[in-house]
Amino acid sequence: MKAAIFDYVRPKNLTAGLEALSDQSAGIVKVMGGSQSLGPMLNLRLARPNKVVDVSGFPEMQQVVEDGNWLVVGASITHSQIEDGIFPQLRGSLLSEVAPQIAYRAIRNRGTIGGSLAHADPAADWVLVAFALGAEVELQSSRGKRRLSMPEFMLGAYTTALAEDELISAVRLPRLGQRAVWGYHKLCRKTGEFAEASCCAVFDPDRGLARIVLGALDGPPSLLGELSVDVAKRGVEALGEEALVNAATSVTPGKDPVDRQLCITALRRCLHSIFKESKA
C-alpha cells in the first residue's frame, strides 16, 4: 500500500519550519524527521496528513551544545551519528552505549532522537533513556519555546503533550559527574526488534542522581523509586531477588507472569551489569 496524497514541504531552517507548521489551514500537518516511524504509518494509511513538514535538514537541530549543567542535543541528530561518535560530548556516554542497540543500521542511519521521542513508543530505547536520565524535551512553535520533563511530555503510549504547531527542537540531558555509572538491558525476540522488556539505571553520586526505570510497559516507563534509593545507599547488597521481584511487580500490575518475569530479568541484568555480578 502507498500513502494517500499529501503536500511535502522541506524548509531550509528552523524558523521557516515553524512558519510552515503554524499554517494549519491545509488541515492535518505532520512533522517528519527520519521518517522511520511516520513513513510506515503513511504507507499503511494509519496516518493521513494533508501536509508533511520535513525537519531533517535544519542545522539548528543537528548540533550538540553545552548549557551549564546540561547538554542540548539537537532533535534531528540520528542514532548512527551518536553511535559513530560524531559529537565529542556524547562519546563514552550512556547514549553512545544504547545507540548501536537500536533496530538495524539502515534504520539508525535515518532515525532521529527527536522523532523517537515524538512517536512515544513505550518500547523505544530513547524514551527509556530520557526517563532514566531525567531529561527535558525542548518544544518550539511560532508562539515560542517551552521545556517539559519526560513525565510531563509523554502522557501515554504514542501520546505526548506536543501541540499541533509544535516540534521537538532538542533534548536536554543533565551532564553527569565523573563517578556516574549506568546500565542498560533489553530483551527482544530477535536482534533489531522492539524490546519486550527493558531497564535503564543511572547512578551519579556527584549530582545525587539515582534512577532505575523499567520500560516497554503499557504506557510511559516507570521509576522504581524505593529500589533506586536503596541501591544508591547499599550497592550490591540491595540486589536481593525478593527486592527485585517486589520492585518490578509494583509497576506491572497488568502483566501476566511470563511478561512480568521478562521485566524482572531485564531489571536484574541491568543492575548486575553495573555492579559486575556474575549472577546476571
C-alpha positions in Angstrom: 0.0 0.0 0.0 1.1 3.5 -0.7 0.5 6.7 1.2 -2.5 8.9 0.5 -1.8 12.2 -1.3 -0.2 14.9 0.8 1.8 18.1 0.3 5.5 17.7 1.2 7.4 20.8 2.5 11.2 20.8 3.2 12.1 24.2 4.8 15.7 25.3 5.0 15.9 26.2 8.7 14.0 26.0 12.0 12.4 29.5 11.5 10.9 28.5 8.2 9.9 25.2 9.5 8.0 26.7 12.4 6.2 29.0 10.0 5.2 26.1 7.8 4.0 24.2 10.8 2.0 27.1 12.1 -0.1 27.2 8.9 -2.9 24.8 9.8 -5.2 25.9 7.1 -4.3 22.9 4.9 -5.7 20.5 7.5 -3.7 17.9 9.4 0.1 18.7 9.4 2.7 16.2 10.5 6.4 16.7 11.2 8.8 14.3 9.6 12.3 13.6 11.0 14.0 10.4 9.7 10.6 9.0 8.7 11.3 5.6 10.3 8.0 5.8 12.2 5.9 8.2 10.1 6.9 6.6 6.8 5.4 3.1 7.5 2.4 4.8 9.0 1.9 6.8 5.9 2.3 3.7 3.6 -0.2 1.7 5.7 -2.5 4.8 5.7 -2.6 4.8 9.5 -1.7 8.4 9.2 -3.3 10.6 6.5 -1.9 14.1 6.9 -2.7 16.9 4.4 0.9 18.2 4.7 4.2 16.9 5.9 7.0 19.2 7.1 10.4 17.6 6.8 12.7 18.9 9.6 15.6 16.6 9.0 17.8 19.3 7.3 17.6 22.0 10.0 21.2 23.0 11.0 19.9 24.3 14.4 18.7 20.8 15.2 21.9 18.9 14.2 24.3 20.0 16.9 25.2 19.3 20.5 25.9 22.3 22.7 26.7 22.8 26.4 24.4 24.9 28.5 25.7 24.9 32.1 25.0 21.6 33.6 23.1 20.4 30.6 23.9 19.0 27.2 21.5 20.2 24.5 21.2 17.5 21.8 19.6 18.6 18.6 16.4 16.6 17.8 17.5 15.8 14.2 20.6 14.0 15.2 20.4 10.4 14.0 21.1 7.3 16.0 24.1 6.4 13.8 25.7 9.8 14.4 25.6 9.1 18.1 26.8 5.5 17.5 29.7 6.7 15.4 30.9 9.3 17.9 30.3 12.3 15.6 29.8 14.6 18.6 32.7 14.6 21.1 30.3 15.5 24.0 28.4 12.2 23.6 31.4 9.8 23.3 31.6 7.3 26.1 28.1 8.3 27.3 25.0 6.3 28.0 23.7 7.4 24.7 26.7 6.1 22.8 26.2 2.7 24.5 22.5 2.5 23.6 22.6 3.8 20.1 24.2 0.7 18.5 21.4 -1.4 20.0 18.6 0.4 18.2 17.0 -1.6 15.4 19.3 -2.1 12.4 22.0 0.1 10.9 19.8 1.2 8.0 17.2 2.5 10.4 19.9 4.1 12.6 21.1 6.0 9.6 17.8 7.8 9.2 16.0 7.7 12.6 16.4 10.7 14.9 16.4 11.1 18.6 13.6 13.7 18.4 11.5 11.6 16.2 11.7 8.7 18.5 10.6 10.7 21.5 7.8 12.4 19.5 6.5 8.9 18.4 6.5 7.9 22.1 6.5 4.1 21.6 6.7 2.7 25.2 9.3 0.1 23.9 11.6 2.7 22.3 15.2 3.0 23.5 15.4 6.8 23.7 12.2 7.1 25.6 13.6 4.9 28.4 17.0 6.6 28.4 15.4 10.0 28.6 13.3 9.0 31.6 16.3 7.4 33.4 18.5 10.5 32.9 15.8 12.9 34.0 16.0 14.6 30.6 13.9 17.6 29.4 12.3 18.0 26.0 12.6 21.4 24.3 9.5 22.2 22.3 9.2 25.1 19.8 6.5 26.7 17.8 6.0 30.1 16.2 4.5 31.1 19.5 7.7 30.5 21.5 9.7 27.8 23.3 8.9 25.6 26.3 10.6 22.8 28.2 8.9 19.7 29.7 10.3 16.9 31.8 9.7 13.5 30.3 6.8 12.6 32.6 5.2 15.9 31.6 5.9 15.2 27.9 4.9 11.6 27.5 1.3 11.2 28.6 0.8 7.6 27.5 1.6 5.1 24.7 2.0 7.1 21.5 0.6 10.2 23.3 2.5 13.3 24.1 2.0 16.9 25.1 3.0 18.2 21.7 0.7 20.9 20.3 -0.3 20.7 16.7 2.0 23.6 15.8 5.0 22.4 17.9 8.0 20.3 17.2 10.8 18.9 19.4 13.8 21.1 18.7 16.2 19.5 21.2 16.6 17.1 24.1 18.3 18.5 27.2 20.4 15.9 29.1 22.0 16.5 32.5 25.8 16.4 32.4 26.8 13.5 34.6 29.8 13.5 37.0 33.0 11.5 36.6 31.8 9.0 39.2 28.5 8.3 37.4 27.7 4.7 36.4 24.8 3.3 34.3 23.4 0.2 32.9 21.0 -0.7 30.1 19.4 -4.0 29.1 16.6 -5.1 26.9 15.1 -8.4 25.9 14.0 -8.9 22.3 12.8 -12.0 20.4 15.5 -11.2 17.8 18.1 -8.5 17.2 16.6 -5.3 15.9 13.1 -5.7 17.2 11.5 -3.5 19.8 12.0 -4.6 23.4 9.6 -6.9 25.2 11.1 -5.8 28.4 13.8 -3.2 29.2 15.5 -1.4 32.0 17.9 1.5 32.4 19.6 2.6 35.6 21.8 5.7 36.3 23.6 6.5 39.5 25.6 9.7 39.9 26.8 10.5 43.5 28.1 13.9 42.4 24.6 15.0 41.4 22.6 12.9 43.9 21.0 11.1 41.0 19.7 7.5 41.5 17.2 6.3 39.0 16.2 2.8 38.0 13.5 2.8 35.3 11.6 -0.1 33.6 10.5 0.3 30.0 8.4 -1.5 27.4 5.3 -1.3 29.6 1.8 -0.4 28.5 2.5 3.3 29.0 5.4 5.5 29.9 8.5 4.0 31.7 8.1 3.6 35.4 10.6 4.7 38.0 11.4 2.2 40.7 11.9 4.9 43.4 12.4 2.9 46.6 14.8 0.4 44.9 16.7 3.3 43.3 17.4 4.9 46.7 18.2 1.5 48.3 20.7 0.6 45.6 22.3 4.0 45.8 22.8 3.6 49.6 23.8 -0.1 49.8 25.0 -1.0 46.4 25.1 -4.7 45.5 23.7 -5.7 48.9 20.4 -4.2 47.8 20.1 -6.5 44.9 18.4 -9.4 46.6 16.0 -11.4 44.5 13.0 -10.5 46.6 13.7 -6.8 46.3 14.0 -7.0 42.6 10.8 -9.1 42.2 8.8 -6.7 44.5 10.0 -3.6 42.7 9.1 -5.0 39.2 5.8 -6.3 40.4 4.8 -3.0 41.9 4.8 -1.3 38.4 3.5 -4.2 36.3 0.0 -4.9 37.8 -1.5 -5.9 34.5 1.3 -8.1 33.2 0.9 -11.9 33.0 3.5 -14.0 34.9 5.6 -14.5 31.7 5.8 -10.9 30.8 6.5 -9.9 34.4 9.3 -12.4 34.6 10.8 -10.7 31.5 10.7 -7.4 33.3 12.4 -8.9 36.4 15.1 -10.4 34.2 15.8 -7.1 32.4 16.0 -5.3 35.8 18.3 -7.9 37.3 20.7 -8.0 34.3 20.7 -4.2 34.0 21.8 -3.8 37.7 24.2 -6.6 37.7 25.9 -5.1 34.6 26.6 -2.1 36.7 27.9 -3.9 39.8 29.8 -6.6 37.8 27.9 -9.5 39.4 28.2 -13.0 37.9 24.6 -13.8 38.7 23.4 -11.9 35.6 
